[in-house]
Amino acid sequence: MMGTSLGVDMKRGTAVSGGHRHHLKVINHVRRYGSIAEAVKQGLVSQGIFYECVQAGIPFSLAGSIRDDGPLPDTQMDLIKAQEHYAELIRGADMILMLSSMLHSIGVGNMTPAGVKMVCVDINPAVVTKLSDRGSIESVGVVTDVGLFLSLLTKQLDKLTSPYQLAGK
C-alpha cells in the first residue's frame, strides 16, 4: 500500500526514510476497517495477495505470535486453533508458497505431507536452508525480499496469461 517492503522502495530497491514503520501504519489502517475483507470491500486494499484471496473467495490463515506488530485483523492468536486451520487449508494441496515468515513457514513445512511441492521465499537464508534440510526433494528455496519476489512473479504470470502470449505469438 505504501510501495515499500521492509522499508525498501519496491520500484527503486532503495531504503525509504521512515519506511521501517510503514507496515505498522498499514496494519493500524486496516484494523480501522475491522477485517481484511472489509478493507478490500471498501477499497483500502486494492491489490496484492489479500486482495486477490478476498476477491476470489480463497481462504487464508494468519497465525499470530507474542512478537507480532499489530496484529492484522483476522489473525488467530490461539495457536492451537491456528495450527488446526493451517492443517485444514493444506489438506489436498499440490503446492505451497511460503512467504517471508520463518516460524510459520517452518511450521507449515513440518505439517506438510511428502509429495507436496513447497516454495519458500525469505530474505533470511537460514529459513530456506531449514526447510530444504527437512528432507523434502520437492522444496525450492529462494533467498530474496518477498515483496520484490512477488512483483517479479506477477510480471511473469501476466506474461504467461496475456492474450498475446496465449495466442502463441
N, C-alpha and C positions, 0 to 999 in steps of 0.2 A: 504493500500500500504506500510505502514511503520511498520505494525504489532502492532500498538497501537490504543487505543480508549480512548480519553480524557486523553492522556498522560500515560495510563496504558498498559503494555505489555499484549497482548491478550492471550498468552500462559501461562505466569507465574502469571499474575494478580498482578504484582508489578509495581510501578511507574518507569518511564524511565526518566533519566536526560535529560531535554530539550524536553521531549515528548509532553508537552503542546503546542509546536509550530508546531508539525507535521502536523496538519490539515491545517495550513497556507501554509506550504511548498507544500503540495499536491494540494491545491486549485490553487496556482500560477503555478505549473507544468501543471495541466490540462488546465488552461487558455491559456498557450502557444499553445495548440492544437486547440483552438477556440471553441470546443464543447465537450461535454461528449462523444457523438457518435464517433467523430474523435479520441479521446483519446483511445476509445475501438478499433476502426479500426486499429490504428497504434500500438496497443499492450501495451500502457502505462497502461491502466486499463484492467486487465486480470482476475478479479474475483470480486464477490460482487454483490450488488443489481443493481447498474447502468449497470454493465457488462451484467448481465442476462436480464435486461429490454431491452437494446440495441440489444443484440443477438436475443431475441425472438420477437422484434418489439412491446414490451409492452410500452404504453405511460406512462410518468410520468410528474409531475408538481412540479417545485420548485418555491416557492414564497419567495421573499426577504423582508428584513426589514432594517430600517435605522441602526440597530445594527450589521448587517452581517459582518462577517470576509470574505473578498473576494469581491463579492460572486463568486460561481462557474459559469462557462458559462452556458447558458440555463436558468438562474434564471430570472423569471419575476419580475421586480421591480415595475411595475404598479399593485398595489394590487387589484384593481377592476378587471383587466384582469385575474390576478391570481385566484381570487375567482370564476370567471366565468369558468375558465379552471378546477378548482377543482370540481365544480358542474357537469360539463360535464363528468369528469372521474369517479365520484362516482355514476352516474346515472345507476341503474340496478345492483349495486354491492351487493353481498351476504355477504361479509366480508371485513373489512378494517383493515389493520395492521398499527398502528400509532407508529412511531419510533422516540423517543428522540427529539422531537421538540414541546415544550409546547404550544406555541401560535398557531402553525399550527395544532397540534392535537386537541386542544380545538375548534379552528375554524371549522375544518372538522367535529368534533363531533357535533357541533351545526347545521351544514348543513345536517347532515345525517338523512334520514327518519327512523322512528321506524321500527324495524324488521331486520335491518342490524346488523350483528354481528360486534363488534369492539373489537380489542385487542390493548391496549395502553401499550407500553413499555417505561419506563422512569426511570432515576435514582432518580428523584425527586418525592417523594410520593404525594406531593400536586397535581401534574399533573394527576396522576392516580385517586386520590380522586375526583378532579374536574370533570373528565369525567364520573366517576361512579355516581356522585351526580346529573347528568343531568336527571336521572330517567330511563335510559335505562337498562332493565334487560339483554340485550344482550351484555353488556360491561364486559370485563375482563381486569383487570389491573395487570401488572407485574412490580414490582419495582426492577430494576437492570440496569446495564450498557447495552446499546443496542448492543454494539459490542460483548460482552460475550453472550448475549441472542441469537444473530444471529448465532454465531459459534455453540452453543448447538442445536439450531433449525435445522441448516444444517445437523449436525451429525444425529439427529433423523430422518429427512426426508430421508437422504441417507440410513439409515437402513430400512425404510419403502419401499423404491423403489429399493433396491438391488435385483439382480436376486435370491440370496439365500432366501431372505425374501418373495419375490413374489412366489417362488416355494413352500412356506408353510413349510420350514424347519427351 
